[in-house]
């Protein structure tokens, strides 16, 4: 599952408008390792308030097993890059289509 929170919900809400189909399901490290071995693993990213979208280059376990590498050319795959760009545009009010997502806060 993508952990609950604002960045997660923002990604789920934005994805369809970007021709992406998000889906949530349980997976295990063995599934991840098998997908990487078959060449099916294209990218992994996390999301959070400070990072917005953060690419993950590898998963390293402390059990001595080989790291699970993610094959991205410069650290971020196309989906992570697109989501980061879109969320940044919304965050900095550069996308008028999502102006309703922003709230001014008096300090």
C-alpha positions in Angstrom: 0.0 0.0 0.0 1.0 3.6 -0.5 0.9 4.9 3.1 -2.0 7.3 3.9 -1.4 11.0 3.7 -1.7 14.1 1.6 1.1 13.3 -0.9 -0.3 9.8 -1.4 -3.8 11.1 -2.0 -2.5 13.8 -4.3 -0.7 11.2 -6.4 -3.8 9.0 -6.5 -5.9 12.0 -7.5 -3.5 13.3 -10.2 -2.6 10.0 -11.8 -5.7 9.5 -14.0 -5.2 13.0 -15.4 -1.7 12.0 -16.4 -2.9 8.8 -18.2 -1.6 6.7 -15.3 -3.7 4.0 -13.6 -2.7 3.7 -9.9 -3.5 0.5 -8.1 -2.8 -0.6 -4.6 -2.1 -4.1 -3.5 0.1 -6.0 -1.1 3.4 -7.2 -2.3 6.4 -8.8 -0.7 10.1 -8.4 -1.0 10.2 -11.8 -2.9 7.8 -10.4 -5.4 9.9 -7.3 -5.8 13.1 -9.3 -6.2 11.4 -11.6 -8.8 10.1 -8.6 -10.8 13.6 -7.1 -10.8 15.0 -10.5 -12.0 12.5 -10.7 -14.8 13.2 -7.1 -15.8 9.7 -6.0 -15.0 10.7 -3.6 -12.2 10.9 -0.2 -13.9 10.9 2.3 -11.0 10.1 2.8 -7.3 9.5 6.0 -5.5 8.3 7.2 -2.2 6.2 10.3 -1.3 6.1 12.6 1.6 5.5 16.1 2.6 9.1 17.3 2.5 10.3 15.2 -0.4 7.1 15.3 -2.5 8.3 12.4 -4.7 11.6 10.7 -4.0 13.0 8.0 -6.3 14.4 4.8 -4.8 17.5 3.5 -6.6 17.9 0.2 -4.6 16.5 -1.6 -1.6 19.2 -3.0 0.6 18.3 -5.5 3.3 20.4 -6.2 6.4 20.2 -10.0 5.9 23.3 -10.1 3.6 21.2 -10.7 0.5 22.0 -8.8 -2.7 20.4 -5.4 -3.1 17.3 -5.1 -5.2 18.4 -2.5 -7.8 16.0 -0.3 -9.7 17.1 0.3 -13.4 16.7 4.1 -13.8 19.2 6.0 -15.8 19.6 9.1 -13.5 17.9 8.0 -10.3 14.3 8.9 -11.2 12.0 7.2 -13.6 9.5 8.9 -15.9 6.6 8.4 -13.6 8.4 9.9 -10.6 9.7 12.8 -12.7 6.2 13.6 -14.1 4.5 13.4 -10.7 7.2 15.5 -9.0 6.9 18.1 -11.8 3.1 18.2 -11.6 3.0 18.3 -7.8 5.7 21.1 -7.7 3.7 23.1 -10.3 0.6 22.8 -8.0 2.6 23.6 -4.9 4.1 26.7 -6.4 0.7 27.8 -7.9 2.1 27.4 -11.5 -0.9 25.3 -12.6 -4.2 27.2 -12.6 -6.2 24.0 -13.1 -5.3 23.1 -9.6 -5.5 26.5 -7.9 -8.3 25.1 -5.7 -5.8 22.7 -4.1 -3.9 25.7 -2.6 -4.9 27.6 0.5 -3.4 30.8 1.8 -2.7 30.8 5.5 -2.5 33.9 7.5 0.5 33.9 9.9 
